[in-house]
Amino acid sequence: MRRRVLPGFGLSLGYTLTWLCLVVLLPLAALAWKASGIGFEGVARLFTSPRTLSALKLSFGGALLAAMANVVIGLVVTWALVRYRFPGRRLLDALIDLPFALPTAVAGIALTAIYAPNGWLGQWLVPLGIKVAYTPLGVLLAMVFVGFPFVVRTLQPVLQSLERDVEEAAESLGATGAQTFLRVILPTLVPTLLTGFALSLARGVGEYGSVIFIAGNIPNRSEIAPLLIVQRLEEFDYATASALGIVMLAFSLLLLVLVATLQRWTRRWAEPAT
């Protein structure tokens, strides 16, 4: 009789599927069932509303821009933390995890206090024509803040594990520092960067606490989709709130599938380079 690598596979699989159904599939099915209460006409009316379209555009567009910014900034910060030694390095490394530990509402209040027109930095930016608080720029800033650690912490162990032999070989063949980075190091980091991008994107799309304070929640300008859901719940309009949740879920799944597909393709493309 062939020995199984994992004893009790049938029991483990059944336990896994049961919890998957209870924690993920059953709530999603209930959400879809509740959303069906407004009918197709209600759904069409809801998602042709300028206010809803503006909120969805800001939530997903802001999350995309924030994730792309975090990839660039996170790569630079991670490179400095891994490849250089400087005073305050450990403190900076610890501060990166601050958005993880800080309640999102506290983060939103802090950002508003800093970038409001009478805030520490806002009072200097407003005369220059740069208004951060109560604008889409403030929403983008809050999304960058909460998603930044995901990129750094995803990329850091991979960058630490890279061997220096390949870089030294490239340099011995006459490659410049920029060529070594772009042709040798970066291709191996692209799949990891995409993972950090997906995590930052997912966090930004569903972010609520840190955004509502700095956004100002102005309809058709700085209002995010999660706020619309909360407003419908406060009005006891559960069907409309569920419909908004289903659409956000569908868009999020589509974006994550696209990122996962791109990640798989880049990993195969990067294999010859390694």
N, C-alpha and C positions, 0 to 999 in steps of 0.2 A: 504493500500500500504506500502510495506516494505521500510523503509528509508535507503538510501545508506550512508555508513560511509564516503565515499569520493564523494561529489557531482561533477557532470560533469566528470565522469570516462571516458566516450567515447571520450570527447573532449581532456582530458589529455592524454589518450592513443594514440590518433591520433597525437597529438602534439609531444609526445615522439618518436613515430615511424618515424615521418617525419624528426625530427632532427637526429635520429639514422641513417637513410638512407643518409641524406645529409652529415653528419660529418664522418661517419664510413664506411657504406656499399658502397656508391657511389665511394669514393676514392679508396677503395680496389678493386672494380670491374674495375675501370679505370687502376689500377696498373696491374691487371691480364690480361686485354686486351692488354695493351702495351707490357707486357712480352711475349705474344703469337707471337710477330713479329719475334722472332729469330727462332721459330720452335723447334721441338723436338731434331733435330740434334744439333742445336745451344746450347740448354740447356744441352744436354749430353756433348758436348765439353767444355762448360763453367765449369761444375761441376766435370769434371774429370781432370781439370787443377790443377797441384800441387800448384800453387799460390793461387787459389781460395780455395782449400781444407785447405791449411795452414792458410789462413785468417779466415775462418769459425771456424776452430779448436781453434784458439787463441781467437776469440771473445766469443764463447760459453764456451770453457773450462776455459778461464780466468774469465768470469762472474760467472761460477759455483764455482770456487775456491774462488773468492772474496766474494760471497754471504755466503759461508760456514764459511769463516774467520770472516765476519761481524757478523754472528750469535753468534759465541763464544765470540768475543771481545765485541759485543754489550750487551750480557747478563752480562758480568762482569762489564762493565761500568755502565749499568743501575742499577744493584744491588748496586753498590757503591753510586750512586746518590740518590737512593730511601731509602736505609736502613742505611746510615751513614750521619753524619754531620761533615764537616771538612772545614778548611779555603779555600776559593776559589771555593767552591762547585757551587755557582751561576754562577761564571765566566766560569767554565768548562761546566756547563749545557748550557750556551749561545753559547759557542764555538762549540758545537756539531752541531748547525744549520748553521755553516759557509759554508759548501758545498752547502746548499740550496741557500744562498744569493750570493755566489761568482760565477762570470761567469766562465764557464768551461774552457775557453781558458786561463783565468788568473790562474786558478788552475793548468793547465798543465804547464804553464810557471814557476810557483812557484816551482812545483815538480821537473822540469828539472833543475832549478837553484840550488836546494838543492842537488839533487842526480847525477848531471852530474859529469864526471871524475874530473873536476876542481871546483865542487860545495862545499858547506859548509860541507856536510856529505860525498859526493862522493869521495872527495880527501883522506878521511881516509878509505873508504871501498875498493877502487880499490887496494891498496897494499895488502889487505887481500884476494884478489881474488873474491870480491863481486862487480859485476857491475850491477847497477840498471837501469840507464838511457840507452835508446836505446836497451833494451832487453825485452823479455816477462815478466821479473820480474817487470820492470817499468810499463808495461801495467796493470799487476795485482795490483800494488800499486795504480795506478790512479783509477781503478775500486773499490778498497776497500775504497778509499777516498770519492768518490761520492755516494757510496751506504750505507756507515756506518750510517748516520742519520736516514735512513728509519727503520732500526732495532731498534734503541734506542727509537725513538718516537712512534713506534708501541707497543713496550714492556712496556714502562714506565707507562702509565695509568693503564695497567692491573696489573702490579706489585704493584702499589700504592693501588689498590683496594683489594688486598688480605688481608683477615683477619688473625690476629695473633693467633686466638683461635685454629685453626687446628695445627699450629706449636707447640703451648704450650701443646696441648693434646698429640702430638707425643713425645715431650720431657718428659712429665710426664709418658709416657709408657716405657721410657728407650731408646728412639731412639737417636742416636748421631746426631750431626749437619749435617754430610754428608748424613746419612740415611733420615733425615727430608727433606733435599733439593732434593735428588734423588727420593724419593718415595712419597712425599707429594706436594712439590712446583713445581718441574719440570714438572710432568704430566699435571698440569693445565696451564703451560706456553707454552707447545709444539705447540698447534694450533697458538698461537700468534707469536711464533718464526718462524713458517712456513710462516705466512703472511709477516713478515719482510724479510724472505729469498726470497720470491717471488718478493717483491718490489725491493730489492737490485739486484736480478738477472735480472729483467727487465731493471733496470737502467744501469747495466753493459753491457748488450748485445747491447743496442743502444747508448752507450756513444761514443762520437766523440771528442769534443773539448779538454777535459783534457787528452786524450790518445795520440793524434797525435804528440804532442810536445815531450813527454817523450819516446814515442815508437821508434822514429827514422825512422819508416816506411820502414824498410828493407824487401824487398820481401822474402817470404818463411821463415821469422824469426820473425819480429815484426810488421807485417802489419795486420791491422784489417779489417773486412769485410765492415764496414761503409765507410772506406777510399776508398775501391775498387768501391763502389757505387758512391762516389763523383768524382773519377777519370773518371768513365764512363760517368757521366753527363757532365763533363768538355770537354769530347771528343764528346759530342752530341750523344752518343750511349745510347739512352733512353731505348731501348728494353732490352739490357743487364743489365743496372742498375735496371730496373723493375724486371727482373728475379732474380737478387740477392736479391732484397727487398722481393719478394714473398717467397723465400726460408728462409730468416731470419724470416719472419713473421710466416711461418709454423712451424719452429723449436721453436720459442718463444711461440706460442700458445700451442704446444705439451708439452713443459716444464711447462707452467702455468697450463694446465689441470692436469698434473701429480701431481704438487704441491697441487692444489685444492683438488684432490681426496685423497691425503695423509693427507691433513689437515682435511678433513671431517672424515676420518677414525680415526685419532688420537683424534679428539674431542669426538667421540663416545667412544673411549677407555678410555679417561680421565674422562668421566662422573661418572663411579663408584668410581673413586678416590676422587671426590669432594663430 
